[in-house]
């Protein structure tokens, strides 16, 4: 649906139209323009929408049973409401046609496919081109045309000369109180007022200069046909309260130019190049949900769906990106808001569970992203763990695939009756597994041996052997150590350590203990010591097991040597550093070189 924050300008003029594309011949033309939240009536009086309700915009007995309504919604701010969609109602046929942002047209809730060639639908001619959507309804000697580009609605009635149609609605008298029941179709809570903080970044003087383009050539040539003052006042009032984004700095110029073209379409040549405004409707063919509006992305070079401010406020207050995790018997699920994810630089398509084959699915209408699993039929990498209360739980998480970081935790009480904390696990000693706890490496100028050993104590005195019984949630310490590197400035850096349920390091199921040189913040049992400081480092964690047929766990660690004389070796795990590293991964050739010169080593355990 249409989601933009703009001013509603209803400029209703009664005059003799010139020989133009829209009003031809010796006829009377009644014209109304609606753009954003401002309304200019036939007397040239300016008023503004004050809530998020739907109002009667125009109806006339000259074209009976055809009513045009306007619905207003919030966008980036909670206290300013913009024209969001135009509703056409044919009361004799009980048919409703909705013109929405992006050129979307719905007939009784079903989206229609339109082209530049007019299509007759219940007596209404509908067409669409790159500038917007046009609807035309005729009766006897009268014709009403409604144009909507997602921001501006312009309506004009052409009829016999000397016969001015009687018009009701905001286009007939914008100063009629908006709350009058005969004008309004109330949705629950639409009239509830909302407050927001003042935007201190807005430069009202600069915005007024932008609006002043309406008072300069070539717009001066149209003053005798269409009064510029209401458009100018609507423009300055909007841009001094609301940021000039999402095409808003061109919107009022576009609205005035189109109103002028109904009288003379040959006198405003060159205004687009002077104002740097595109002829294509902003956000054309971009569909957003009812809780979103289409606007510019953070770089201003493309468009995306943004969350409406009132809708998103409860989530943002709780620093949440969706609803709470639902734990239902053996199934787990969570619903996330796509526009909130994108606000945080996360693509919905990049979300997954521990098993990367279990990915998020976005509803095409609501744009809610759902992730979930069933511990019996498809566990999606779910782990058996113990929480800090000593309770056995199953754990999974929503992961950002490109970073390997956990975003939302799926931890629910374990309901399977056959799970017990008393099962034991052992370090695996089978072909191709035990030998990988030692690696012989040649990297650059260094040739060395790398070993991985597990211990049951922090002092590293009680080594874990294949015969050592281990229990769920038991803490173990893993020592990673180099042999054969005598230079005191050379250190060992642990870049990552992650668990899979199969020997391959590229298995779909991946659980990170260490990622980008830092312990997994979502797993409080993981501690990393000495990485990048000396030729050995140690990390500790609580033992866990995966649910499924293959309960074996394979721990893959990737390490590299680092010379402290050349670079900083010890990882910085602060939030700011994580953001810098993420940027480095995308852009740094040096970072890619470091990844390519890693050494891998593996350890495994199971029942």
C-alpha positions, 0 to 999 in steps of 0.5 A: 500500500502507499506509504510516504510521508508527504503533505496533502495539497488539495487545490480545487479550482473552477475554470475554463480549461485550455486545449490540453491533454486532460481537459479538451475543448470548450468545457468547464474543468473542476480540478483538485490536487492532493499531495502529502498532508496539506489540502488546498480547497476551491477558495485557495485555503490551506489545511492539513491532515491531523490524523491517520484516518480515511476521509472523503475527498471528492464526490459529485451528483454529476457522476453518481455513486462514485466516491474518492477517498484519501487515507493518511498514514505516518512514515518516518515520524509519528506526528506527521501524516501523509497521503498514503493511498486513494480509494475509489468506491462504486457504491451501486456495485459495492466495488472498491478500487485502491490506488497505492504507492508503487503503482499498485492497484487493488480491486477488492483486495486483489492486485491488478496488472495494468499497462498504459493501455486503458482497461475498463473495470466496472465502468472505470478506465484504469491505466498505468505508466512510469508516472503513475496510475490513472482512473477515469469514470464517465457519466453522460456529459461529465468525466472524472479523472483521478491520477495518483503517483504514490505521493500526489493525487490529482482529480479533475472533472470535465463537463459542459461549459457553464455547468459547474458540478457540485463537489462534496468532500475535502476538495470542496471545502478543506476547512470543514472540520476533518472530524465531521462524521460525514467526511470520515471513515474511522479505523480503530485508533486512527484519530489517536494523536502521537508526539515525536521529537523535533528534528534538529537537523532540518535547515528551514532556511535552506528548505524555504529556498528549495520551495522558492523555486515555485516563485521563479521561472519557468513556474511564473508562467503558470501563475495566471492559471494556477495560484502558486501560493498554496503549493509554496506554503504547503512545501515550506510547512512540510520541509521545515518539520519533516526531512527532505527525503523520499522525493519530498523535495520534488513533490510540491514542484511536481504537483504544481507542474501537473496542475499547470499542465491541465491548463497549459502543457507547453509553458513549464519546459525545463523545470525538471532539469533546473530542479533535478527531478525525475519524471518517473514516479518515486518508488514505482513498482516497489511493493511495501506492506501495510506497516511499511512505506517506500523511501530512500535507503541510507545512501540515497541511491536506491529505495527500500521499505521502511518501518512506519514510525508508530508501528515500529516504536514498540519494537525499537523501545525494547531493542527488538527486531520482532516478536518473542520466540514461541516454544510449542511442544517440540517446535520453535519459531520466531517472526521478525520484521523485515524493515527492522532487520534492514534498519540494522543492516541485515538482509532477511535472506541472510538469516539462518539457524545453526544448520544453514539449510534452515533459512528465513522465509519472508511473507510476500504480503506482510514482509514478516520473516519467519524462522523455526524448526521441530526437534523431532522432524528437522532439528536444524542443528539444535543443541542439547545444553544446560542453562545456568539453573541446571536445567536441560534445554535445547538451544538454537539461534537465528544467525546472520550468515555473512558474519556468523554471529548469533542474533536471536537465541532459541532456548526453550525447556527440553520436553523430550522425555528420553533426554538425561544429563547423565549420558557421557561423551568421549573424545573420538579416536577413529580413523581420520579424526584423532590424527587431526589433533596434530597438524604439520604446517608450512606457511610462508617462512615458517615450518611448525607443528600445531597441536590441539589438546583437551583438559578437564581443569584450568591448570591444564594438568588433567588431559582428556583421553579417549577413555576419559568420561565426560558429561553434558555441560562439563567444562573443558579447556582446549590448548592450541600450541605451536612447536618449532617457532623460536621467534619470541615476536611470533604469536598464535592467533585463533581466528575461529573454532566451530562445531559441526555434526560431520567431519567436513568443515563445510558442513551445513550445521555450524555452531561457532564458539569463536568467530573473527578471533572473539568468543561467541558472546551468545554462549557465556561458557566460552572463554578465550585466553592468550590469542595473539599474545604468545605461541599458545592459547587456550579456550574453554567451553561447556560440552554440548551435543546436537540433536539428530541421528548423528550426535557426534561433534567435530570441533574445527579450529582455524589459526594463523601465525602473527608477527607482533613487530609487523601488525597488531596480533591480539584481537580487539573484541569490542563492539566498535572493533567488530564493526571494523572487522566486518568492514575489513572482511568485505574490503581489505585484501590484507584480511583476505590474505590472512584468511587464506593463510590459516591452518585448520585442526580438528577434534571430535567427541560423541557418545 
